[in-house]
Amino acid sequence: MIDAAVHLFEDCADKNGGLLDRALAETIHYIALLGLSRSDFFHKSAFYGGTALHLLYNIDRFSEDLDFTLLQPERQFSFAPYLGFIQDELDSYGFHAEVAIKEKTAQAPIESAFIKADTRVNFIEARVAPSLVQRIAPNAVCKVKCEVDIDPPVGIQSDIFYIDLPIPFPVRACNGPTLFAGKLAAVLTRGWRQRVKGRDWFDMVFLINRNIPVSLFHLENRLRQVGFYTEDRPLDEVTLRSLLEKRVEDLEIELAKQDVIRFIRNPKDVDIWSKDYFRYEIKKLRVQ
């Protein structure tokens, strides 16, 4: 592993409270994005999701995966041609890692790939103390899932952002209101279809307090795409607040806390969580 990669790993370790598994995953996030920036990937796609919030907006929450969306639907899109750019970048920085496409088992509107890195070998290359390396199982693997939504709903807006590490490079990412629409769609629909994800609520509060408005148009299209919102009338601010308030009523606070605590440095950050707290935050929500 070259010095620039070691320094990046050390920076990521500091940001993640010394948790080396997370530092390795986050280092891979940076290198993978750099590799994709050397292709035309960001001409047609945008970075979004929790890792985009972490790397571009500095939310103090670790996120595991790399999520992207096409700017326009393209059901024939293939992620495979871009994986070589990620692999070449990882190789050039001296990582022991492999990138592979995940074969589809159904006609899902998602293209997926995995980056798999040998945890122990990469720790050694990153000059981690031998006493810590010895604690790692010989077969331990750091996995980063990469997903591209190839059938996105209408209304995505994006901007060019610049990342400084390991060298300055540009990425296209969903703008704040679009990211927020994705997060509110997750807040509303994940509890509807599966168990609560406290990370979505953590991100929602972060975006509210950054004074970022939500794109109501894009949110409506996301909710219609999955069949959550089926009214003839357009989604408006009053209806959105009503939907969120109902979601708060149904929220299992302790389960939400248990989900997010694993991804934040200070568990006390969510001690304040309660239904009244979320109602208070939702009152500050701005729409666009």
N, C-alpha and C positions, 0 to 999 in steps of 0.2 A: 504494500500500500504506500503510495507516494506521500510526501510530507503534507501536501495540501489536503489530502483525504484524512490524514491523521488529525490535522488541526481542525477540520470540519467536524470530525467525530468528537473531539474534545469539546468543541463549542456546543454540540448537541447534547453531550453528557451534562454539561453545566446547566443548560436550559431545562433538562429533564431530571434535575435533582440527583444526578449521579446514577440514574437507572440506565445501565449500559445496553440492555436489550432494546430499549426505546431509542437510545442514541444511535444504535446501528440502523434501526429501521428509518429513523429520520434522516440520517446521512444518505441512505439509499434513496429516500424521497428526493432530496436535492439533486443527486447525480442523475436519477431517472428523468427529472424535469429538464435538466441541462441537456441530456441526450435528445429528448423530444424537441427541444428548442432548435436543434441543429437540422431538423427536418421541416416539412411543411405542415406538420401536425396541428400547430396552433393557428394555421390559416383557416382551418375548418372546425376546430374544436376549442373548448374552453375548460379550464381547470375549475372545479367547484367542490363543495362538500366540506367536511370537517377539517381535512388537511389543508385545504385552501385557506380556511379561516385561521388555522394555526400558523402557517408559513407567511401569509400575506397580510393578515390583520392582527397577528400576535395574540390571539386568544390563548389563555394559559390552560390549555387542555390538549393532551396528546391525542393524535388521531392515527389510526393504523394504516389506512388504505389510501390509494390515489384514485380519485374519482374525476371523470371528465364527461363532458357532454358535447355532442356535435351541435353546431349552431343551427343547422337545419336537418330535418329527418333524411336519412340515407340508409335504407334497410340493407343495401349491398355493401356497406362500409366494412372493411376488414382492418383490424388493429395489427394483424401479423406483420405487414411491411414495416411498421415503425419499431418493432421490438429490437431489430438489429441496432438501431441508434442507441437504445438504452443499454444493450449488451456492450457495444463498443465503448460507451462512456464508462461503464463499470470496469471494463477491462483496462482502460487507459489510466484509471485511478488506482488500479491494483486490487480491486475487490475480487474475492472468490465467490462468484455468484452466477446464476443462470437465469435466463428469462425464457418463459415458455407460454404459448397461447393455451388457454383453457378451451377445450373442444366443447361446442354446444351440444346439449342433449335435446334441446327443443328450440323452437323458433322464438327465443326470447329476444327482446330489443336491447340486449346488452352484449358487448364484446368484452371478454375478460382475459387477463393474463396474470401470471404470477412471477414475481422475482423471488428466488430462493437463494439465500446466502448461508454459507457454513458459519455458524455463530462463533465457534471456538477458533477456527482458523483466522477469521476476520478480527477477532479480539486480539489474537497474537500479533497480527499485522498492524493493528492500531496501537500496539505497545501497551496494552492493558497489563496491569500487574499480574505476574504469574500466579500469585495466591488466589486472585479472582478468576483467572482462566481455568484453574484446576477445578473450580466448582461447576463448570459448564459441562454438561453431558457431551460425550464425543460425537453423538449424532444430532445435536441440537441444530435447528435450522430457523433462521429468521425469514419469515414469509411476508411479502408485501403484495397485496392484491391490487391490480389495476383494472378499472372498469370504465368503459365508454358507453354512454347512453346514445344509441344510434337512432332512436325515435323520440326526440325531445318534444315537449309541448311548445306551442307558439309563445313568443314573447321574451326569449332570452336576449339579454343585453350584456355586452362584455367590454372590457378595457384591457389595455396592455399594462402589465405590472413588471417591475424589474426586481430580480432576486440578486443579491450581492455575493452569495456563496455557492460553490467554491470560487467562482469567478462571476462577474456581472453578466446576466443574460435575461432576455425577455420571455415572459409567458403571457398568453392570453387567458384571462380568467373572467368568470361571471362577475358583473359588478355587484355592489352591495345589495341593492334592492332585489336583484335576481337571486343572489345567494340566500337572502332572507326569505324569499318566496319558497325556495326549496326547503328551508328549515321549517317554516310554518306548515308546509304540506306534510312534512315528516311528523311534526307534533300532532297534527290532526289525524293523519291516516295510520300511523304506526300503532296507536292505541286502539284503533278501529279494527285492525286486522291481526295484530300480534302484540306481544308484551311490550310494555312501555320502555322507551329508551331515554334514560335521564340525560344523556349527552345532547339530545335535541333540545331539551328544556334549558340546559346550561347555555347552549349556543343562542337560543332565542333571547334570553335575558341579556347576554353579551351584546347582541345586535341592537336591542332596544336601547341599551345604555350607551351605545356608540352613536345614537341618534340617527341610525340608518333606517330609512323608510322601506316598507315592503312593496314590491311591485304587485299591485292587486290584480292586474291583467294577467301576469304570468302565473300567479298563484291560482287564479280561477281556472286557467287552462290545465295546470297540474292536477287540480282536484277533479276536474271533469274527465281527464284522461283515465283516471283510476276508478271512476264511477262514484266518487265520494260526494260530489256536488252535482246535482241533476236538475236544479230549478231552471225554469225558463228565463227568469230574470237574471241579469248579470250579478255577480258577487259584488256587494258593496261593503263599506266599512262597518256599518251597523250589523250586517249579517256575519261578517268575519268575527267581530267581537263576541257575538252571541255564540258562534261555534267554538271559539276559544274558551269562553266561560264554561260552556258545557263540558268541554274537554277537561278543564280544571276540576270540575265537580267529580268526574270519573277517575281522576288521576290517583294512583297509589303512590303517595309521596315517598314512603320508605323504599319501595322497589326502585323508584327513579333515582334516589340517592345511591343505592347499592350499585346501580349500573354505572353512574358517572364517577364515583369515588376512585375507581381503578385508574382513571385517566387524568386525574388532577393531582397536583403536588400537595395541596393542603385540603384534607377532607373537611375541615371546619368551614371552608368556603360555602358549603351547602347546608350548614347547620340551620340557616335562616329559612330554608325551604318549607313552605306550608301553602295551603290553598289560598289563604289571605295574601301571602306574599306574591304569588303568581297573579292574582287578581289585580294587585297594586301595579305590578310591572306591565300587565296588558293594557292598563289605562293609559300608559305612556306611549303605546305603539303608534307609529306614524305610517300612513299609507301614501302611495304614489300612484 
